[in-house]
Amino acid sequence: MKKFIFLTAFFFVFALFAQEAQPEENESEAPAEETAEAAQNQQEAAPAKADDDKITVSKEELAKLVREAVAEEMAKKEAEKKEAEAKESEETVTAQAETKPAEGEKTDEAAAKKEIHGTEDTNGLIQTSYTKSSIAFIMGDDNLRDNSQYSPKWDIGSRYEYEDFADRIYGYSNNVKSSTKLSLFHEEKGFLPYLTARMSLSFAMYNSVDAMSDKLITSLKEDRSFLEIDFRHPTKHRFNITLYPYNADNIAIGTLRGLRWGGNASVWPQSDSSPVPGFQVLYGYSDFSIYFGFKAHAQSKTDKLSTEIVPKETVYGFFGGLTYNNKELGLKASLQGAYIDKGDNVNIPDYMLKKPGDDTIKSYGIDAYLEYNNGSRFGDPLGINSYSDGTWIRPDYTTDISWRIRGEYLFQNERLQNADYLSSAKSEAKPITDDYFAHGAAVDLGFRWKGLRAMFLYSYRDLSFMTFDAPGVNPWTTIPSEAKQTPEHLFTVSADYFVWNFWFGASFGYKIPATYTVRDENGRKNTMVIRERLSTDAVSTAFDRTREMLPTGRDALDIFFVKADIKYQFSDSFTAMLEYSFTRDHNRQRMVAQDDGTYKSESDVIEVMDVHGLMFLVEGRF
């Protein structure tokens, strides 16, 4: 407003001088400076008469007024320009701070939110995550030297036995060579402040080759769909509820895959294709959180024979835990527990029980986990494929040096049929059921200097732990006192180097396998090697040899492997990887098909004991 009044007055004064000067028409087209100069010259030639009704301005005063007006206008524009630049700079800095934390600052939260392959790193023991839509192409040969009916060249089928045993501890799997996962995911802000609603309809597509027709068989399976309500208040309060209508595999205890328990339906011995619905409730404040989980399973009360109709019963699983997760300190600790009612022991008739329900298999587990990460996020080791839930935590190379140590211990127990009771006189006061204790533990160390990482892993799993979900080496029974058992010990060292979006890695592993040994009536020992944790459907077959009987009188031999990996990441969502592996396992035998449809084992076949494998992976996620 002041500017407008000043300009009006200025032009009014200027007009008066212009009228006194009476310039010619062609002078009106001259620049303003010339016009003002002409008017001033006329004033000097003919001094103005004193007139109280007229306002006269000298040349110096007029020039001063013009200079002040122009200077004021220029200063105002300059101030507005600087203010706009400062605001733009502040917005840029804020945006950079949100996407790229400052050097030395913990980047877990920001990186995890951006990470295409991972999930948001939030407080809580069970990550509220979903499987990304993805497609994976793996072309490879598990055993380059063997071209039998169960190890063809360059295939896409499942080869569980050749899976790297160290990777199973970390959580990797190449069980399904080519796979596709589809997730219809939606997230939106709720009508209440600080409330977010999420939903995911997820499926997994599995491919296999039919042995009779050699045709590609594709099956679609529900893959942990969920509904979720997440409330986060600025005061660091958090409340979360997640509902799984079909498959509650995400509800489990444990962190490392080799120790995690309670996730899939195989924890119930009478597991069938029935859905396992469940829910989880979590409350968190700042770095602390506590959760409760529940799921149910409808199963047969007794062993189902062929198409026989048998009674059903509903069994339950209860989960809970407390966690502390401080990203600034890089410290995470958790204590979790689970109780799972597995239902009736089908081997024990009810008339043998003193009390109804004494044969119910009530299992429980307690898990303790501790992790410390100094420096930027250390990340996961290299593996041919990603975690079963679709995540691979990429290392953060923000700081020059980082190191990590983590350890986990899981204790389990359940009541099974007492194997010694079956072989003893009933007059002896031995219970018909007995405790089946199991222990598993792991220690993982890692150090990084710039792009070079080195890692060491040791894990311990006893025989009971390996057969806990079967349950038992002989299903439904404890281990007899006369049987000899040995635990599994695993040692691995690995290193990788990151440059230009390439990872070059190599690793070495050494395993003393878990064994179960009994003697026959002639006193000869018969040893079984347990390569991996057993479930109710994990039997010794040509294609799934997680357990293997050795020739009579032979002891189990130790296993080792070497592995080399090259991985390149084209973008956040597109990855390619090449892996070569060599495994020496002289416990393995060749299974040869017989005319009657059965399989016969052949020992000391070098092509199946010294295994060379080559895999090429291309994986995209969106």
ZAMARGU-4260 file (C-alpha; in steps of 0.2 Angstrom, whole numbers, plus 5000, padded with zeros to 4 digits):
<rodrens>
0) 5000/5000/5000 | 5014/5012/5004 | 5023/5008/4988 | 5007/5012/4978 | 5004/5029/4987
5) 5023/5033/4984 | 5022/5029/4965 | 5006/5039/4963 | 5014/5054/4971 | 5030/5052/4961
10) 5020/5052/4944 | 5009/5066/4950 | 5025/5077/4953 | 5033/5071/4937 | 5017/5075/4927
15) 5017/5093/4934 | 5035/5096/4928 | 5031/5088/4912 | 5017/5101/4909 | 5029/5115/4914
20) 5042/5109/4902 | 5030/5107/4887 | 5041/5096/4877 | 5038/5092/4858 | 5029/5077/4852
25) 5045/5068/4847 | 5052/5072/4864 | 5038/5062/4872 | 5046/5046/4864 | 5063/5050/4872
30) 5068/5040/4887 | 5063/5046/4904 | 5080/5051/4909 | 5081/5063/4894 | 5064/5071/4898
35) 5069/5074/4916 | 5085/5082/4910 | 5076/5093/4898 | 5064/5099/4911 | 5078/5102/4923
40) 5087/5113/4910 | 5072/5124/4907 | 5070/5126/4926 | 5088/5132/4927 | 5085/5144/4912
45) 5069/5151/4919 | 5068/5151/4938 | 5052/5146/4944 | 5040/5159/4952 | 5036/5158/4970
50) 5019/5150/4971 | 5012/5143/4986 | 5000/5132/4977 | 5014/5123/4967 | 5026/5110/4973
55) 5043/5112/4967 | 5057/5098/4968 | 5075/5101/4964 | 5085/5090/4952 | 5095/5083/4967
60) 5079/5079/4977 | 5071/5071/4962 | 5086/5060/4958 | 5087/5055/4976 | 5069/5050/4977
65) 5071/5040/4961 | 5086/5031/4968 | 5078/5027/4985 | 5063/5020/4976 | 5073/5009/4965
70) 5085/5004/4979 | 5070/4999/4990 | 5062/4989/4976 | 5078/4980/4972 | 5082/4976/4990
75) 5064/4969/4993 | 5066/4958/4977 | 5083/4952/4983 | 5076/4948/5000 | 5062/4938/4993
80) 5074/4929/4982 | 5085/4924/4996 | 5070/4918/5006 | 5065/4907/4992 | 5082/4900/4990
85) 5084/4897/5009 | 5067/4888/5009 | 5072/4877/4994 | 5088/4873/5002 | 5080/4868/5018
90) 5067/4857/5009 | 5082/4849/5000 | 5092/4845/5016 | 5076/4838/5024 | 5073/4827/5009
95) 5091/4821/5009 | 5090/4818/5028 | 5075/4807/5026 | 5082/4797/5012 | 5101/4797/5017
100) 5106/4798/5035 | 5122/4808/5040 | 5138/4799/5040 | 5141/4789/5056 | 5122/4789/5060
105) 5113/4772/5061 | 5104/4769/5044 | 5094/4753/5049 | 5077/4762/5049 | 5079/4772/5033
110) 5087/4759/5023 | 5075/4746/5028 | 5060/4757/5023 | 5069/4759/5006 | 5075/4741/5004
115) 5065/4732/4991 | 5070/4715/4996 | 5067/4718/5015 | 5054/4723/5027 | 5053/4738/5038
120) 5064/4737/5053 | 5052/4740/5067 | 5050/4736/5085 | 5043/4719/5089 | 5048/4701/5088
125) 5038/4696/5073 | 5040/4708/5058 | 5024/4714/5051 | 5029/4710/5033 | 5023/4703/5017
130) 5030/4694/5003 | 5034/4705/4988 | 5028/4700/4971 | 5043/4692/4963 | 5048/4680/4950
135) 5064/4670/4951 | 5073/4660/4937 | 5086/4648/4942 | 5095/4637/4929 | 5108/4625/4936
140) 5114/4607/4940 | 5114/4601/4958 | 5127/4588/4953 | 5137/4590/4937 | 5145/4573/4938
145) 5128/4563/4941 | 5115/4562/4928 | 5103/4549/4936 | 5084/4550/4936 | 5085/4560/4952
150) 5099/4572/4947 | 5095/4578/4929 | 5106/4591/4920 | 5100/4609/4921 | 5083/4607/4929
155) 5070/4617/4938 | 5064/4603/4951 | 5066/4602/4970 | 5083/4595/4976 | 5082/4597/4995
160) 5096/4586/4999 | 5109/4596/4989 | 5104/4612/4998 | 5119/4620/5006 | 5118/4615/5025
165) 5126/4631/5031 | 5114/4642/5021 | 5099/4633/5030 | 5106/4640/5047 | 5106/4657/5040
170) 5089/4655/5031 | 5092/4653/5013 | 5085/4640/5001 | 5086/4634/4984 | 5073/4621/4986
175) 5062/4628/4973 | 5072/4632/4958 | 5060/4643/4949 | 5047/4651/4959 | 5034/4666/4957
180) 5026/4675/4972 | 5011/4686/4969 | 5006/4699/4983 | 4991/4711/4981 | 4996/4723/4994
185) 4988/4739/4999 | 4992/4752/5013 | 4982/4768/5018 | 4980/4780/5032 | 4965/4777/5043
190) 4952/4789/5048 | 4960/4791/5065 | 4976/4800/5068 | 4992/4790/5068 | 4983/4774/5061
195) 4988/4764/5046 | 4979/4749/5038 | 4987/4736/5028 | 4981/4721/5019 | 4990/4708/5008
200) 4983/4694/4998 | 4998/4683/4994 | 5001/4667/4984 | 5016/4657/4979 | 5017/4647/4963
205) 5028/4631/4962 | 5034/4622/4947 | 5039/4604/4945 | 5041/4591/4931 | 5029/4576/4931
210) 5040/4560/4931 | 5028/4551/4919 | 5024/4564/4906 | 5039/4576/4908 | 5026/4590/4908
215) 5028/4606/4918 | 5016/4606/4933 | 5012/4622/4941 | 5003/4624/4958 | 4997/4639/4967
220) 4997/4640/4986 | 4991/4653/4998 | 5006/4662/5005 | 5003/4671/5022 | 4989/4683/5017
225) 4985/4695/5032 | 4975/4710/5038 | 4984/4723/5049 | 4980/4738/5059 | 4995/4748/5065
230) 4994/4763/5077 | 5009/4773/5081 | 5008/4789/5092 | 5022/4802/5092 | 5025/4798/5110
235) 5033/4782/5104 | 5017/4771/5109 | 5013/4758/5097 | 4999/4746/5095 | 4998/4733/5081
240) 4986/4718/5077 | 4989/4706/5063 | 4976/4693/5057 | 4981/4678/5047 | 4965/4670/5040
245) 4973/4655/5031 | 4992/4653/5036 | 5000/4660/5052 | 5018/4654/5048 | 5024/4671/5052
250) 5020/4667/5071 | 5035/4658/5078 | 5049/4660/5090 | 5067/4661/5085 | 5077/4672/5073
255) 5090/4661/5063 | 5080/4649/5052 | 5090/4634/5058 | 5083/4637/5076 | 5066/4645/5072
260) 5052/4634/5079 | 5033/4634/5077 | 5031/4642/5060 | 5023/4629/5049 | 5010/4616/5051
265) 5023/4602/5052 | 5024/4606/5071 | 5008/4596/5072 | 5011/4577/5069 | 4994/4575/5062
270) 4996/4589/5050 | 4986/4589/5034 | 4980/4602/5022 | 4969/4611/5034 | 4972/4630/5036
275) 4981/4637/5051 | 4973/4653/5055 | 4980/4665/5069 | 4983/4682/5075 | 4996/4692/5084
280) 4994/4707/5096 | 5009/4719/5099 | 5011/4734/5111 | 5027/4744/5110 | 5034/4759/5119
285) 5051/4767/5112 | 5063/4753/5111 | 5053/4740/5121 | 5039/4729/5114 | 5029/4714/5120
290) 5018/4703/5109 | 5005/4688/5110 | 5001/4676/5096 | 4989/4663/5094 | 4984/4650/5080
295) 4974/4634/5079 | 4974/4619/5068 | 4961/4606/5065 | 4968/4588/5063 | 4964/4570/5064
300) 4964/4562/5081 | 4972/4546/5074 | 4982/4541/5059 | 4972/4542/5043 | 4973/4527/5032
305) 4970/4531/5014 | 4953/4538/5012 | 4947/4533/5029 | 4936/4545/5039 | 4942/4548/5056
310) 4937/4560/5070 | 4944/4578/5070 | 4951/4588/5085 | 4956/4606/5086 | 4973/4610/5093
315) 4981/4626/5098 | 4998/4636/5098 | 5002/4650/5110 | 5016/4662/5107 | 5023/4677/5116
320) 5039/4687/5120 | 5048/4703/5125 | 5061/4712/5115 | 5072/4727/5116 | 5078/4735/5100
325) 5089/4751/5101 | 5095/4756/5083 | 5106/4770/5089 | 5116/4758/5100 | 5114/4744/5088
330) 5108/4732/5102 | 5094/4720/5101 | 5088/4707/5113 | 5073/4696/5115 | 5066/4682/5125
335) 5052/4672/5118 | 5041/4657/5122 | 5029/4645/5114 | 5017/4632/5119 | 5009/4620/5106
340) 4996/4607/5110 | 5000/4593/5097 | 4985/4582/5101 | 4984/4564/5105 | 4999/4552/5103
345) 4991/4540/5091 | 5003/4526/5096 | 4995/4525/5114 | 4978/4517/5115 | 4967/4525/5128
350) 4964/4509/5138 | 4983/4509/5143 | 4981/4526/5151 | 4978/4529/5170 | 4971/4546/5166
355) 4962/4552/5150 | 4973/4564/5141 | 4990/4558/5148 | 4995/4554/5130 | 4992/4572/5124
360) 5008/4579/5117 | 5011/4595/5125 | 5026/4604/5118 | 5035/4621/5123 | 5050/4630/5119
365) 5060/4645/5126 | 5071/4656/5115 | 5084/4669/5119 | 5092/4680/5106 | 5106/4694/5108
370) 5113/4705/5094 | 5125/4719/5094 | 5129/4729/5078 | 5143/4742/5079 | 5144/4754/5064
375) 5132/4754/5049 | 5121/4739/5046 | 5131/4723/5043 | 5118/4714/5033 | 5116/4695/5028
380) 5128/4683/5020 | 5127/4679/5001 | 5116/4664/4996 | 5109/4657/4980 | 5092/4662/4985
385) 5083/4674/4997 | 5075/4670/5014 | 5059/4660/5013 | 5049/4676/5016 | 5058/4685/5002
390) 5070/4696/5012 | 5089/4699/5010 | 5096/4712/5021 | 5109/4722/5010 | 5124/4728/5019
395) 5126/4746/5023 | 5143/4753/5018 | 5141/4770/5025 | 5154/4768/5039 | 5172/4762/5035
400) 5171/4749/5049 | 5157/4739/5056 | 5156/4723/5066 | 5142/4712/5073 | 5140/4698/5085
405) 5124/4688/5088 | 5119/4673/5098 | 5104/4662/5100 | 5098/4648/5111 | 5082/4638/5110
410) 5076/4625/5123 | 5062/4613/5119 | 5052/4599/5128 | 5037/4588/5124 | 5030/4572/5131
415) 5031/4557/5120 | 5029/4538/5122 | 5043/4531/5132 | 5053/4519/5122 | 5060/4511/5137
420) 5042/4507/5144 | 5038/4497/5128 | 5053/4486/5131 | 5052/4483/5149 | 5040/4474/5161
425) 5025/4484/5166 | 5028/4479/5184 | 5043/4492/5183 | 5037/4509/5188 | 5041/4518/5172
430) 5029/4530/5165 | 5021/4527/5148 | 5026/4544/5142 | 5042/4554/5146 | 5051/4570/5143
435) 5059/4573/5126 | 5072/4587/5129 | 5080/4597/5114 | 5093/4610/5113 | 5099/4621/5099
440) 5111/4636/5099 | 5121/4647/5087 | 5135/4661/5087 | 5138/4672/5072 | 5152/4684/5071
445) 5155/4697/5057 | 5168/4711/5053 | 5168/4723/5039 | 5181/4735/5033 | 5175/4746/5019
450) 5169/4734/5005 | 5177/4718/5013 | 5167/4707/5025 | 5172/4692/5035 | 5160/4680/5044
455) 5161/4665/5056 | 5146/4654/5061 | 5145/4640/5074 | 5129/4630/5077 | 5125/4616/5089
460) 5109/4606/5087 | 5107/4589/5096 | 5098/4574/5089 | 5082/4578/5099 | 5081/4595/5092
465) 5084/4588/5074 | 5069/4576/5076 | 5058/4587/5088 | 5044/4589/5075 | 5044/4572/5068
470) 5042/4568/5083 | 5057/4557/5088 | 5068/4547/5077 | 5055/4533/5078 | 5039/4544/5077
475) 5029/4547/5093 | 5043/4539/5104 | 5058/4545/5114 | 5075/4539/5111 | 5079/4522/5119
480) 5092/4522/5133 | 5103/4509/5124 | 5104/4519/5108 | 5119/4530/5105 | 5116/4548/5099
485) 5128/4562/5093 | 5123/4580/5091 | 5127/4591/5075 | 5141/4603/5075 | 5143/4616/5061
490) 5158/4628/5057 | 5158/4640/5043 | 5169/4654/5038 | 5165/4666/5023 | 5171/4682/5015
495) 5164/4694/5002 | 5170/4710/4993 | 5158/4723/4987 | 5163/4735/4972 | 5153/4743/4958
500) 5137/4734/4964 | 5146/4717/4963 | 5148/4705/4977 | 5162/4692/4976 | 5161/4679/4989
505) 5168/4663/4995 | 5165/4651/5010 | 5170/4635/5018 | 5160/4624/5029 | 5163/4609/5040
510) 5150/4599/5048 | 5150/4584/5061 | 5132/4577/5057 | 5120/4571/5070 | 5118/4552/5071
515) 5107/4539/5079 | 5115/4521/5082 | 5107/4505/5088 | 5113/4487/5087 | 5104/4472/5079
520) 5102/4455/5087 | 5119/4450/5081 | 5127/4465/5089 | 5131/4474/5073 | 5128/4493/5074
525) 5117/4502/5062 | 5119/4521/5060 | 5107/4534/5054 | 5114/4551/5048 | 5102/4565/5051
530) 5107/4579/5039 | 5093/4591/5042 | 5078/4594/5054 | 5065/4581/5051 | 5046/4584/5050
535) 5032/4571/5049 | 5034/4569/5030 | 5053/4569/5030 | 5057/4551/5026 | 5071/4542/5018
540) 5067/4542/4999 | 5077/4545/4983 | 5072/4563/4982 | 5072/4568/5000 | 5086/4560/5010
545) 5087/4571/5025 | 5090/4555/5035 | 5100/4541/5028 | 5104/4523/5034 | 5123/4519/5032
550) 5128/4501/5028 | 5129/4490/5043 | 5144/4492/5054 | 5149/4509/5045 | 5152/4525/5055
555) 5147/4542/5049 | 5160/4553/5041 | 5161/4572/5043 | 5155/4583/5029 | 5163/4599/5021
560) 5159/4611/5007 | 5167/4626/4998 | 5157/4639/4988 | 5160/4654/4977 | 5147/4667/4973
565) 5146/4682/4961 | 5131/4693/4963 | 5127/4709/4954 | 5112/4721/4958 | 5106/4730/4943
570) 5093/4740/4953 | 5084/4739/4970 | 5073/4726/4962 | 5083/4716/4950 | 5097/4704/4954
575) 5108/4691/4946 | 5119/4678/4954 | 5131/4664/4949 | 5136/4651/4962 | 5148/4636/4961
580) 5149/4624/4975 | 5158/4608/4980 | 5152/4596/4994 | 5160/4581/5000 | 5148/4569/5009
585) 5154/4551/5010 | 5138/4546/5019 | 5128/4548/5004 | 5122/4533/4994 | 5115/4532/4976
590) 5097/4526/4976 | 5093/4515/4961 | 5076/4511/4955 | 5071/4492/4955 | 5059/4483/4944
595) 5046/4481/4958 | 5045/4500/4961 | 5057/4501/4976 | 5074/4509/4978 | 5090/4500/4982
600) 5105/4510/4989 | 5122/4509/4982 | 5137/4514/4992 | 5154/4522/4988 | 5148/4530/4972
605) 5160/4544/4970 | 5148/4554/4958 | 5136/4556/4972 | 5148/4558/4986 | 5159/4572/4979
610) 5146/4584/4972 | 5150/4598/4960 | 5135/4611/4958 | 5133/4626/4947 | 5118/4638/4949
615) 5113/4654/4940 | 5100/4665/4947 | 5090/4680/4940 | 5077/4687/4952 | 5065/4702/4951
620) 5054/4709/4964 | 5041/4723/4962
</rodrens>
